[in-house]
Amino acid sequence: MLRLVGSRYYFRRAVPEDLRRWLRRSEISLSLKTSHKLIARQKAALLYAETGLCFEEIRRMIDDTNKKICTAEEIIDFYEKYIVEVEYRYGIRIDKSKFYNDVKSNIAII
């Protein structure tokens, strides 16, 4: 959940196995933009809760029992909006280029 790289702390969370095919990644890792352990712990705890909510929402989006199956494009759109909100709320910057390249280039697979 929290790791120190150099003098900066990073948040890390594994993407649940059932969502990896949709998000085209096995983990979420991002800089917390701080070298202070207490601040990093607080940000990481909030991000852990937020990513849990995001995962649950994506599961609802792809759950066929609700007859609310979304396309890969709709899930990507949701995830992009989620990233922007998290960046704004917690004052962090998430490198989206790898995510965009991985997902958008493979969207036809889903």
N, C-alpha and C positions, 0 to 999 in steps of 0.2 A: 504494500500500500504506500509506503513512504521510503524513499531511498536518497542517499546523499551522493551526488556526482560532482566531484571537485568541491566547490564551496556552496553549491546550490542544491536545494531539495527538489525532488521530483515525485509526482504522484504516479502510481502504476496500479492498474486493475486489469485482470484478465477479462476478456469478453466471454460470456457464457457460450458453451459449445453450440447450443441451438441457434445462436444469433451470428455466429462467425460467417456463415455463408451469405448472410444479408449485409453485414458490415465489412466483409472482406478484410478482417483483421483479427488477430488473436488477443491483442491487448490494447489498452489505452495508456499512453504514457505522455506526461506533459510536465513542463517546468512550472514550479510554484512561484518562481521569481523571488525567492528569499533564501537567505542563508541562516535565518533564525529558526531553530528547531520548533519552538512553541507555535509560531505563526504557521510554519509548514504543517504541523499536526492539525491545527484548526482548519486550514484550507483543505487538507487531504480528507479529513472527516466529512466536511461538507461536500466535497466532490464525490466521495464514495456514496453518500446518500443520493446525490443528484444522478450519478450514473446508474444506480439501482433503479431509480424512477424512470430513467430513460429506457433501460432494458425492459422494464415491465410494459411501458407504453408501446415499444416496438413489438413485443410479444402480442399485445392486444391488436396491433395493426395487422399481424399475420395469422391471427387465430381464425381458422375457418368455421369454428362452431358459432361464432358471432356473425358469420356471413359478411365480414368486413375485411376481406383480404385486400391488401394494398399492393401496388406495384413496387418494384425496386426503386423506381424514380421517386415515388411518394415517401418511401422510407428514407432515402437519401435526403430529400427535402426536409423531412422532419429532423433528421440528425444534424443537418447544416444549421437549421434554426436553433436547435438545442445548443450547439457549439457557440454560436454568437451570443446567446443568452448567458451561458456559463462564463464566457470571456468578460462580458460586461459586468455581471454580478460579482465576480471574484477578482477582477483586475488581472487576469492572466491572459497569455497569448498561446493559442494552440496552433501548431503547425498542421495546416489542413492539406498541404500539397500532396503528401504521401497518401492520405485518405482519398482525396479526389482522384489521383492517378490510379490507385488500386481498384476503387469501386467503379468509376465511370468507364474505365477501359474494359471492365469485365461485366458490365451490366447485362449484356446479352446472355450470359451464362445462366442467370437466375430465372 
